């Protein structure tokens, strides 16, 4: 129509004199030209189709993928808390049976610390395996194979009590960590590559939502009325097998990532079918052409190694931002909150036997805040949620320090501490809890993405391990003032994101690279190639015999 030609001059330029309509190749090009507006702006076509982006297959892929991956990560973070006394008694009984004497308290503490922290060691190992497995198997098949780790870990941990071997529990925790390391890299990559850019943030937030649901499920099943008893605690670990089996039964019916098929397998027909399935429509010429344009730039590029990515000048600030985002994600102090929760609830006058039920509120707040973030991320953007989340955490950490210091001064002060704890958890999950995984997928092109997730995952798991190792010493030295350390980290993170992080909402990879180009003082190679390609396309459109098929672009 005339109005659409005015809104998109590229369409009017594509039409030649005497031509009544555009062929599919020109339509694809015109769509690309229309999508180069300012960041956050949508073309008319995009605005009309926005509500149609959520196809059934896309929703199922996100839910099934997250249920068998990030859900298990969250579940294993919280599931060890409830049965702690029973597991320690199991360690003591096994030791006595083997050596004829009770276990030394220091040895028991060491064994328990290893049981908890070895999950992070496994996570690091899993992260380092992702690039190798993903290169040969793809995103979807990596998630499917990963279920083998979850099932074997569940069987080892569930059978440890019956076998009378506590080493099975420790090895199971390590293997479960490997599963988590692979899942937290492969799942965000898969979701990033199957989703349209208009809902990339909301779909990516599913990872964080299911981490929170997993934490809540671990707390819920750990109640004494369910599986948190001396006779039933092994079943808490056996439950892990259920999400793994659900994913194994469901995910094979969904396609592989279309971008993986196109870029790394050079399967254009398979990529088109995958786009059609995930987008829920037959005409995917625009999406395929966008991917083909990126594919042509990267045709001769192999997968980038971690060292090459760290040295590349045109992604230097992207790498720095991912490292700081992941470090802030783990070092912001949320893990420290769980250490204080029971004592704060106790001082507020809540009976000891009721505290596990009140603790459920923290898991519920986590889940609701993550869902809220998923609903508003495409409206507000990544920057406000990330900066605002860390800023609010710093504010409430400062308030919590004051209330803990003054908690004996008035009977209502401990209740204020409870409010601060819930506010810190809500602030974390509304932004910092999920956006780091989304940004890692958005910052890098296909050939760089596996190495980028390996760097992000390594920082994530090493920071997790460092917090577990160092926090008891920090807490012992500073007591309640330890929260000021975390407030400082949150302020530092928020300040960095304010000055460095560009908004990535509704932006293509090329636009995001351009936003970093000035700071990197180096132009990404695909930008130069894109300019040359656009010029070449414009010239070829004046030729009368130009092909009307997308295949001619191959």
C-alpha positions as CSV (number, residue, x, y, z in Angstrom):
1,X,0.0,0.0,0.0
2,X,1.0,3.6,-0.4
3,X,1.3,4.1,3.4
4,X,3.6,1.1,3.8
5,X,5.8,2.4,0.9
6,X,6.0,5.7,2.7
7,X,6.9,4.0,6.0
8,X,9.5,1.8,4.1
9,X,11.1,3.6,1.2
10,X,13.2,0.5,0.5
11,X,10.0,-1.2,-0.9
12,X,9.4,1.6,-3.4
13,X,13.1,1.4,-4.6
14,X,12.9,-2.3,-5.1
15,X,10.0,-2.0,-7.6
16,X,11.1,-1.4,-11.2
17,X,9.0,0.6,-13.7
18,X,6.3,-1.6,-15.3
19,X,6.5,-4.2,-12.6
20,X,3.3,-5.1,-10.7
21,X,4.7,-7.0,-7.8
22,X,7.9,-8.1,-6.1
23,X,9.2,-11.6,-6.2
24,X,10.1,-13.5,-3.0
25,X,13.8,-12.5,-3.1
26,X,12.9,-8.8,-3.3
27,X,10.3,-9.1,-0.6
28,X,12.9,-10.7,1.7
29,X,15.4,-7.9,0.9
30,X,12.7,-5.2,1.4
31,X,11.9,-6.7,4.8
32,X,15.5,-6.6,5.8
33,X,15.7,-3.0,4.7
34,X,12.7,-2.1,6.8
35,X,14.1,-3.7,9.9
36,X,17.1,-1.5,10.2
37,X,15.3,1.2,12.2
38,X,16.4,2.5,15.6
39,X,16.9,0.2,18.5
40,X,13.7,-1.0,20.0
41,X,11.6,0.1,17.0
42,X,9.4,-2.4,15.2
43,X,8.3,-2.3,11.6
44,X,4.6,-2.3,10.8
45,X,4.8,-6.0,9.8
46,X,6.5,-6.8,13.1
47,X,3.9,-4.9,15.1
48,X,1.1,-6.8,13.3
49,X,2.7,-10.1,13.8
50,X,3.9,-9.6,17.4
51,X,1.0,-11.4,19.0
52,X,1.6,-14.4,16.7
53,X,5.2,-15.0,17.8
54,X,4.3,-17.5,20.5
55,X,3.7,-20.7,18.6
56,X,2.8,-24.0,20.4
57,X,6.1,-25.6,19.4
58,X,8.1,-22.7,20.8
59,X,6.2,-22.8,24.1
60,X,6.6,-26.6,24.4
61,X,10.4,-26.4,23.5
62,X,10.9,-23.7,26.2
63,X,8.9,-25.6,28.9
64,X,10.2,-29.1,28.2
65,X,13.8,-27.8,27.7
66,X,13.8,-25.8,31.0
67,X,12.0,-28.6,33.0
68,X,14.7,-31.1,32.2
69,X,17.6,-28.6,32.5
70,X,17.4,-25.4,34.6
71,X,14.7,-26.8,36.8
72,X,17.1,-29.6,37.9
73,X,19.8,-27.0,38.6
74,X,17.5,-25.0,40.9
75,X,16.2,-28.2,42.5
76,X,19.7,-29.4,43.4
77,X,20.6,-26.0,44.9
78,X,17.9,-26.4,47.6
79,X,17.3,-30.1,48.0
80,X,20.3,-30.8,50.3
81,X,19.1,-28.3,52.9
82,X,16.1,-30.3,54.5
83,X,17.8,-33.7,54.9
84,X,21.1,-32.3,56.2
85,X,20.9,-33.9,59.7
86,X,19.8,-37.3,58.2
87,X,22.6,-37.3,55.7
88,X,25.1,-36.5,58.4
89,X,23.7,-39.3,60.5
90,X,24.1,-41.6,57.5
91,X,27.7,-40.6,57.1
92,X,28.4,-41.2,60.8
93,X,26.7,-44.6,60.8
94,X,28.6,-45.7,57.7
95,X,31.9,-44.6,59.2
96,X,31.1,-46.4,62.5
97,X,30.3,-49.6,60.6
98,X,33.5,-49.5,58.7
99,X,35.9,-48.3,61.4
100,X,34.2,-49.3,64.6
101,X,34.2,-45.7,66.0
102,X,32.1,-42.5,65.4
103,X,33.4,-40.1,62.8
104,X,35.5,-37.2,63.9
105,X,33.4,-33.9,63.9
106,X,36.0,-32.2,61.6
107,X,36.0,-35.1,59.2
108,X,32.2,-35.0,59.1
109,X,32.2,-31.3,58.4
110,X,34.8,-31.8,55.6
111,X,32.7,-34.6,54.1
112,X,29.6,-32.5,54.2
113,X,31.3,-29.5,52.7
114,X,32.6,-31.7,49.8
115,X,29.1,-33.1,49.3
116,X,27.7,-29.5,48.9
117,X,30.5,-27.8,47.0
118,X,31.4,-30.7,44.6
119,X,28.2,-29.7,42.7
120,X,30.0,-26.5,41.6
121,X,33.1,-28.5,40.6
122,X,30.9,-30.7,38.4
123,X,29.2,-27.6,36.9
124,X,32.6,-26.3,35.8
125,X,33.5,-29.6,34.2
126,X,30.1,-29.7,32.4
127,X,30.6,-26.1,31.1
128,X,34.0,-27.1,29.7
129,X,32.4,-30.1,27.9
130,X,29.6,-28.1,26.2
131,X,31.5,-26.8,23.2
132,X,32.9,-30.2,22.3
133,X,29.5,-32.0,22.7
134,X,27.5,-29.2,21.1
135,X,29.7,-29.0,18.0
136,X,28.9,-32.6,17.0
137,X,25.4,-33.1,18.4
138,X,23.8,-29.7,18.2
139,X,21.8,-27.9,20.9
140,X,18.8,-30.2,21.2
141,X,20.8,-33.4,21.1
142,X,23.1,-32.1,23.7
143,X,20.2,-31.5,26.0
144,X,18.9,-35.0,25.3
145,X,22.3,-36.7,26.0
146,X,22.7,-34.6,29.1
147,X,19.7,-36.5,30.6
148,X,22.0,-39.5,30.9
149,X,24.0,-37.6,33.5
150,X,20.8,-36.7,35.4
151,X,19.4,-40.3,35.4
152,X,22.7,-41.9,36.5
153,X,23.2,-39.2,39.3
154,X,19.6,-39.8,40.5
155,X,20.1,-43.6,40.7
156,X,23.4,-43.2,42.5
157,X,22.1,-40.8,45.1
158,X,18.8,-42.6,45.7
159,X,20.5,-45.9,46.2
160,X,23.3,-44.7,48.5
161,X,21.5,-45.3,51.8
162,X,20.4,-48.8,50.8
163,X,23.9,-49.6,49.6
164,X,25.4,-48.1,52.7
165,X,28.0,-46.1,50.7
166,X,28.1,-42.4,51.2
167,X,30.6,-42.0,48.3
168,X,27.7,-42.8,45.9
169,X,26.0,-39.6,47.2
170,X,29.1,-37.5,46.7
171,X,29.8,-38.9,43.2
172,X,26.1,-38.4,42.3
173,X,26.3,-34.7,43.3
174,X,29.4,-34.3,41.1
175,X,27.6,-35.9,38.1
176,X,24.5,-33.7,38.8
177,X,26.8,-30.7,38.7
178,X,28.1,-31.8,35.3
179,X,24.4,-32.0,34.1
180,X,23.9,-28.4,35.5
181,X,27.0,-27.1,33.7
182,X,25.9,-28.5,30.4
183,X,22.3,-27.4,30.9
184,X,23.0,-23.8,31.8
185,X,25.0,-23.4,28.6
186,X,23.1,-25.5,26.0
187,X,19.6,-24.4,27.1
188,X,20.1,-20.6,26.8
189,X,21.8,-21.2,23.4
190,X,18.9,-23.3,22.2
191,X,16.2,-20.9,23.3
192,X,18.1,-17.9,21.9
193,X,18.5,-19.5,18.5
194,X,14.8,-20.7,18.1
195,X,13.1,-17.5,19.3
196,X,12.2,-14.4,17.2
197,X,14.1,-11.4,18.4
198,X,10.8,-9.7,19.5
199,X,10.3,-12.3,22.3
200,X,13.9,-13.4,22.8
201,X,14.1,-11.9,26.3
202,X,10.8,-13.4,27.5
203,X,11.6,-16.8,26.1
204,X,15.2,-16.6,27.6
205,X,13.7,-15.7,31.0
206,X,12.1,-19.2,31.1
207,X,15.6,-20.5,32.1
208,X,15.5,-18.3,35.3
209,X,11.8,-19.0,36.0
210,X,12.4,-22.8,36.1
211,X,15.5,-22.4,38.3
212,X,13.3,-20.6,40.8
213,X,10.5,-23.3,40.4
214,X,13.2,-25.9,41.0
215,X,14.4,-24.2,44.2
216,X,10.8,-24.0,45.4
217,X,10.2,-27.7,44.6
218,X,13.2,-28.7,46.5
219,X,12.0,-26.8,49.6
220,X,8.5,-28.2,49.2
221,X,9.4,-31.8,48.8
222,X,11.8,-31.4,51.7
223,X,9.0,-30.8,54.2
224,X,8.6,-33.6,56.8
225,X,5.1,-34.4,55.6
226,X,6.5,-35.2,52.1
227,X,10.0,-36.6,51.6
228,X,12.0,-34.7,54.3
229,X,12.1,-37.7,56.8
230,X,14.9,-40.0,57.8
231,X,13.4,-43.0,56.0
232,X,12.5,-41.2,52.8
233,X,15.3,-38.6,52.2
234,X,16.9,-40.7,49.4
235,X,13.7,-40.3,47.3
236,X,14.4,-36.5,47.3
237,X,17.3,-37.3,45.0
238,X,15.4,-40.0,43.1
239,X,12.8,-37.5,42.0
240,X,15.4,-36.0,39.7
241,X,14.8,-38.8,37.3
242,X,11.3,-37.5,36.5
243,X,12.1,-34.3,34.7
244,X,14.9,-36.1,32.8
245,X,12.5,-38.7,31.5
246,X,9.9,-36.1,30.6
247,X,12.5,-34.3,28.5
248,X,13.7,-37.5,26.9
249,X,10.2,-38.4,25.9
250,X,9.2,-35.0,24.5
251,X,12.2,-33.1,23.1
252,X,12.9,-35.6,20.2
253,X,9.6,-34.5,18.6
254,X,10.8,-30.9,18.3
255,X,13.3,-29.6,15.7
256,X,17.0,-28.8,16.2
257,X,17.9,-25.1,16.3
258,X,17.4,-23.7,12.8
259,X,20.5,-21.6,13.1
260,X,22.6,-24.6,14.0
261,X,21.2,-26.5,11.1
262,X,21.9,-23.6,8.7
263,X,25.3,-22.4,10.0
264,X,27.0,-25.6,11.1
265,X,25.2,-28.4,9.1
266,X,24.5,-26.3,6.0
267,X,21.0,-27.8,5.9
268,X,18.8,-25.1,4.4
269,X,15.8,-27.3,4.0
270,X,16.0,-28.5,7.6
271,X,16.4,-25.0,8.8
272,X,13.3,-23.9,6.9
273,X,11.2,-26.7,8.4
274,X,12.5,-25.8,11.9
275,X,11.6,-22.1,11.4
276,X,8.2,-23.1,10.2
277,X,7.6,-25.3,13.2
278,X,8.8,-22.8,15.8
279,X,7.2,-19.8,14.2
280,X,3.9,-21.6,13.5
281,X,3.6,-20.3,9.9
282,X,4.4,-21.5,6.4
283,X,6.1,-18.3,5.1
284,X,9.4,-18.0,6.9
285,X,11.2,-16.3,4.0
286,X,12.1,-13.2,6.0
287,X,13.5,-15.2,9.0
288,X,15.4,-17.5,6.6
289,X,16.8,-14.6,4.6
290,X,18.0,-12.9,7.8
291,X,19.7,-16.1,8.9
292,X,21.1,-16.6,5.4
293,X,22.6,-13.1,5.4
294,X,24.4,-13.9,8.6
295,X,25.3,-17.4,7.3
296,X,27.0,-15.9,4.2
297,X,29.2,-13.7,6.4
298,X,30.2,-16.6,8.5
299,X,30.4,-19.3,5.8
300,X,34.2,-19.6,6.0
301,X,34.3,-19.1,9.7
302,X,35.0,-22.1,12.0
303,X,34.0,-22.2,15.7
304,X,36.0,-19.6,17.6
305,X,38.1,-20.9,20.5
306,X,38.0,-19.4,24.0
307,X,41.5,-17.9,23.6
308,X,40.6,-16.4,20.2
309,X,37.4,-14.9,21.6
310,X,39.3,-13.4,24.5
311,X,41.8,-11.9,22.1
312,X,39.3,-10.6,19.5
313,X,39.3,-6.7,19.7
314,X,35.8,-6.3,18.2
315,X,34.1,-8.3,21.0
316,X,36.4,-7.2,23.9
317,X,33.7,-5.3,25.8
318,X,31.1,-7.9,25.1
319,X,33.4,-10.5,26.8
320,X,34.2,-8.1,29.7
321,X,30.5,-7.4,30.2
322,X,29.6,-11.1,30.2
323,X,32.3,-11.8,32.8
324,X,31.2,-9.0,35.1
325,X,27.5,-10.0,34.6
326,X,28.1,-13.6,35.6
327,X,30.5,-12.7,38.5
328,X,27.9,-10.2,39.8
329,X,25.2,-12.9,39.4
330,X,27.0,-15.2,41.8
331,X,28.8,-12.7,44.1
332,X,25.8,-10.4,44.8
333,X,25.1,-12.2,48.0
334,X,21.9,-14.1,47.4
335,X,23.6,-17.4,48.6
336,X,24.4,-15.6,51.9
337,X,20.7,-14.8,52.4
338,X,19.9,-18.5,52.8
339,X,22.5,-18.8,55.6
340,X,20.7,-16.2,57.7
341,X,17.1,-17.1,56.9
342,X,16.5,-19.6,59.6
343,X,18.1,-17.5,62.4
344,X,16.3,-14.4,61.4
345,X,12.9,-16.2,61.3
346,X,13.7,-17.7,64.7
347,X,14.5,-14.3,66.2
348,X,11.2,-13.0,64.8
349,X,9.4,-15.4,67.1
350,X,8.5,-18.1,64.6
351,X,8.7,-21.6,66.2
352,X,11.5,-23.7,65.0
353,X,9.3,-26.5,63.6
354,X,7.3,-23.9,61.5
355,X,10.4,-22.3,59.9
356,X,10.6,-24.7,57.0
357,X,7.0,-23.7,56.0
358,X,7.9,-20.0,56.2
359,X,11.0,-20.6,54.2
360,X,8.7,-21.7,51.4
361,X,7.7,-18.1,51.0
362,X,11.2,-17.3,49.8
363,X,10.9,-19.8,47.0
364,X,7.5,-18.5,46.2
365,X,8.7,-14.9,46.0
366,X,11.6,-16.1,43.8
367,X,9.2,-17.7,41.3
368,X,6.8,-14.8,41.2
369,X,9.5,-12.2,40.6
370,X,11.1,-14.3,37.8
371,X,7.6,-14.6,36.1
372,X,7.1,-10.9,36.5
373,X,10.5,-10.3,34.8
374,X,9.5,-12.6,31.9
375,X,6.3,-10.6,31.4
376,X,7.9,-7.1,31.4
377,X,11.4,-7.7,29.9
378,X,10.3,-7.0,26.3
379,X,8.5,-3.8,27.5
380,X,11.1,-2.4,29.9
381,X,14.3,-3.9,28.3
382,X,17.3,-5.6,29.8
383,X,19.1,-2.5,31.1
384,X,16.5,-1.2,33.5
385,X,15.8,-4.6,35.0
386,X,19.5,-5.4,35.5
387,X,20.5,-2.0,36.9
388,X,17.3,-1.6,38.9
389,X,17.6,-5.2,40.3
390,X,21.2,-4.7,41.6
391,X,20.4,-1.2,42.8
392,X,17.5,-2.4,44.9
393,X,19.5,-5.3,46.2
394,X,22.2,-2.8,47.5
395,X,19.5,-0.7,49.1
396,X,17.9,-3.7,50.9
397,X,21.3,-5.2,51.9
398,X,22.1,-1.9,53.6
399,X,18.7,-1.9,55.4
400,X,19.2,-5.5,56.4
401,X,22.5,-4.7,58.0
402,X,20.9,-2.0,60.1
403,X,18.0,-4.2,61.2
404,X,20.3,-7.1,62.1
405,X,22.4,-4.7,64.2
406,X,19.4,-3.2,66.0
407,X,17.2,-6.3,66.1
408,X,17.2,-6.4,69.9
409,X,16.1,-2.8,70.3
410,X,12.4,-3.4,69.4
411,X,10.2,-6.5,68.9
412,X,9.2,-5.4,65.4
413,X,12.7,-5.1,64.0
414,X,13.2,-8.8,63.2
415,X,10.0,-8.6,61.1
416,X,11.6,-5.8,59.1
417,X,14.6,-8.1,58.5
418,X,12.2,-10.7,57.1
419,X,10.8,-8.0,54.7
420,X,14.3,-7.1,53.6
421,X,15.2,-10.7,52.9
422,X,12.1,-11.2,50.7
423,X,12.8,-7.8,49.0
424,X,16.4,-8.9,48.2
425,X,15.2,-12.2,46.7
426,X,12.5,-10.4,44.6
427,X,15.0,-7.8,43.4
428,X,17.4,-10.5,42.3
429,X,14.9,-12.6,40.5
430,X,13.3,-9.7,38.7
431,X,16.4,-9.0,36.7
432,X,19.9,-10.2,37.7
433,X,18.6,-13.8,38.2
434,X,17.9,-14.5,34.5
435,X,19.2,-11.7,32.2
436,X,22.9,-12.8,32.3
437,X,22.0,-16.0,30.4
438,X,20.1,-13.9,27.8
439,X,22.8,-11.4,27.3
440,X,25.4,-14.1,26.6
441,X,23.4,-15.4,23.8
442,X,22.6,-12.0,22.4
443,X,26.1,-10.5,22.4
444,X,27.8,-13.1,20.1
445,X,27.3,-14.5,16.6
446,X,26.9,-18.2,15.9
447,X,30.6,-19.1,15.6
448,X,31.4,-17.3,18.9
449,X,28.5,-18.4,21.0
450,X,29.8,-21.8,22.3
451,X,33.1,-20.2,23.5
452,X,31.2,-17.3,25.0
453,X,29.0,-19.6,27.0
454,X,32.1,-21.6,28.1
455,X,33.6,-18.3,29.5
456,X,30.3,-17.3,31.1
457,X,29.8,-20.8,32.6
458,X,33.4,-20.9,33.9
459,X,33.0,-17.5,35.7
460,X,29.6,-18.6,37.0
461,X,30.7,-21.9,38.6
462,X,34.1,-20.6,39.9
463,X,32.2,-17.6,41.5
464,X,29.7,-20.1,42.9
465,X,32.5,-22.2,44.4
466,X,34.3,-19.1,45.7
467,X,31.2,-17.9,47.6
468,X,30.7,-21.3,49.1
469,X,34.3,-21.5,50.2
470,X,34.8,-17.9,51.4
471,X,31.5,-16.9,52.8
472,X,31.8,-18.8,56.2
473,X,35.1,-16.9,56.8
474,X,33.6,-13.5,55.8
475,X,30.5,-14.1,58.0
476,X,32.7,-15.2,60.9
477,X,34.9,-12.0,60.6
478,X,32.2,-9.4,59.9
479,X,29.0,-11.0,61.2
480,X,26.0,-9.1,60.0
481,X,28.2,-6.4,58.4
482,X,29.1,-9.0,55.7
483,X,26.1,-7.8,53.8
484,X,27.8,-4.5,53.2
485,X,30.4,-6.4,51.1
486,X,27.6,-7.7,48.9
487,X,25.9,-4.2,48.8
488,X,29.2,-2.8,47.4
489,X,29.4,-5.6,44.8
490,X,25.8,-4.8,43.7
491,X,26.5,-1.0,43.5
492,X,29.7,-1.7,41.4
493,X,27.8,-4.0,39.1
494,X,24.9,-1.5,38.6
495,X,27.4,1.3,37.9
496,X,29.2,-0.7,35.3
497,X,26.0,-1.7,33.5
498,X,24.8,1.9,33.6
499,X,27.8,3.2,31.7
500,X,28.7,0.2,29.5
501,X,25.7,-2.0,28.8
502,X,23.6,-1.1,25.7
503,X,19.9,-2.0,25.4
504,X,19.6,-5.3,23.4
505,X,15.8,-5.5,23.3
506,X,14.5,-6.1,19.7
507,X,18.0,-5.7,18.3
508,X,19.8,-8.0,15.8
509,X,23.3,-9.2,16.5
510,X,24.7,-6.7,14.0
511,X,23.0,-3.8,15.8
512,X,24.3,-5.0,19.2
513,X,27.8,-5.3,17.7
514,X,27.5,-1.7,16.4
515,X,26.5,-0.5,19.9
516,X,29.8,-1.9,21.2
517,X,31.9,-0.9,18.2
518,X,32.8,2.6,19.5
519,X,33.9,1.3,22.9
520,X,35.8,-1.6,21.3
521,X,37.5,0.8,18.8
522,X,37.2,-2.0,16.2
523,X,34.4,-2.6,13.6
524,X,33.0,-6.2,13.7
525,X,34.0,-7.9,10.4
526,X,30.4,-8.8,9.6
527,X,29.4,-5.1,9.5
528,X,31.8,-4.5,6.6
529,X,30.6,-7.6,4.9
530,X,27.0,-6.6,5.3
531,X,27.6,-3.2,3.8
532,X,29.3,-4.8,0.7
533,X,26.5,-7.4,0.5
534,X,23.7,-4.7,0.6
535,X,25.5,-2.8,-2.2
536,X,25.8,-5.9,-4.3
537,X,22.1,-6.8,-3.8
538,X,21.1,-3.3,-4.8
539,X,23.0,-3.5,-8.0
540,X,21.7,-7.0,-8.8
541,X,18.1,-5.9,-8.5
542,X,18.4,-3.9,-11.8
543,X,19.2,-7.1,-13.7
544,X,16.0,-8.5,-15.4
545,X,17.0,-12.2,-15.0
546,X,17.6,-12.2,-11.2
547,X,16.4,-15.4,-9.6
548,X,13.3,-15.3,-7.5
549,X,14.3,-18.1,-5.2
550,X,16.0,-17.9,-1.8
551,X,18.2,-20.8,-2.9
552,X,20.1,-18.5,-5.2
553,X,21.6,-16.9,-2.1
554,X,23.3,-20.1,-1.1
